[in-house]
Amino acid sequence: FTFTLLTTSFLLARNKYIDWKLGFLCAIGGIIGSYIGSKVISKIPTYILKIAFTIFLIYVALYMLGIV
C-alpha cells in the first residue's frame, strides 16, 4: 500500500463515498471469476489466446478512434 492509497481510501470512507455492499459483491465476483478463468484458460492453446487478444486489441483501437 502507498500513502496516497491509504489517505484517499480513508477520506472516501469517512465521507461515505464507498458503497461497501457493492464493493463486497465485486470482490466475491472477482475471486470466483479469476478462479474459473484460470481453470478455463489453462485448457486453451496458446496460439488461440494470442489471436483472441490481438482481435481484442484491434477492436479497442478502432473503438478509441471512433470507427467502431
N, C-alpha and C positions, 0 to 999 in steps of 0.2 A: 504494500500500500504506500501511496505517496501522501505527502502532507496536503496537497491540493485535493486529492480524492477524499480524504477524511474530513477536511474542512467543508467541502461542498456537500458531502453526504450529511454531515451534522446540521448544516444550515437548512438544507431541503427538508430533512426530517423534522426539525424544530418548527418550521413554518408550515408543516403539514402538506407539502407538495408531493409526498411519496404515497402512492397507493399500495399499501403493504399486501393487500389481498391479491391484487393483480401481479405484483412482483413475485409473490409466493407461487401463484399459478404458473407464471412464466418460468420460474426456476424448476418446478416439477416437470413441465413440458420439455424444457431444455435437457434435463437429466435423462428422461425417458427417450427423447428423440435422439440424443447422442449415443445412447446405448444401442438402440435399434439400428441407427445409421451405421455405427461401427461394425455391427454384425452383417448388415446387408452389403456394405461397400467392400468387405473383405472377400466376398464371393464374386465380385465383378472384375473382369480382366482389366489390366492397366490401360490398354490401348482404348478401350471404350470410355473409361473415365477421362482420358486425355481429350478425346473427341467431344464428349459431352461438355467438358469445361471450356474448350475452345469455342463451341457453339454459344455457350452462355456468355463468354466474354464478348463475342461479336455482337450478340443481341444487346448487351448492356451498352456497348459503344454506340451502336445505332440508335438506341433509345436516348442516350445522352446528346446525340447530335440532332435529335428530333425527327429522325427518319421513320422510326417505328412508333 
